[in-house]
């Protein structure tokens, strides 16, 4: 067994510049976040910064996930794809759609992002009460061979599973391991029910092991382990992938600390499982 994964494909990062206050207003405003220090998140973060902070880990590829607000996520996708021609990252891009728009406009937003060679799918931006768009939009994603990244909270997971089950053949990735709201025992029980519902939709639904430092307030492996282990047990190794959610999770520690904790949780699973969880599954699902 190696001391670290042989390679990493980080399935969830946000390459951004807070100076773009039109795209990322939440990085510069005074909104109330449950942390005293936002500096680990609210900072310029590009591919070069990521590489410097992940030295010692063989991170081969990054999957950038939309973070720009409103309709700016379309521009974000196109700009990141253009810059990747020279800097080499990201290798894949999950763009954004704005659910407040009508279905025809949402499909048009998807099609505008198809111009980006690294575009692989979308997440729904700015609609916490309606995390799954309508069936015509989901079918449009499926018919274009794109992935739908699901951004939903614990109490929404069952209803999301029902909505997603109605569109056969759509590849779905559950972001942030179902995004629990806290580490409370009751939340954990409810979250497990939701995760079971999503996994039961079928092999086309995968789980991104990311973002747990946000609700748990720590990167400690012992705190992460119950959530990671249950997700892997429920979805299976072939349907899970690790991701950093950096720089957002930088509020709670470093990439070194996060990857070390991830590895500590799964080190006993064997080299093939580690390859799949840290690199191979993300590479396959996001075609990068």
Order of alpha helices (4+ residues) and beta strands (2+ residues): beta-alpha-beta-alpha-beta-alpha-beta-alpha-beta-alpha-beta-alpha-beta-alpha-alpha-beta-alpha-alpha-alpha
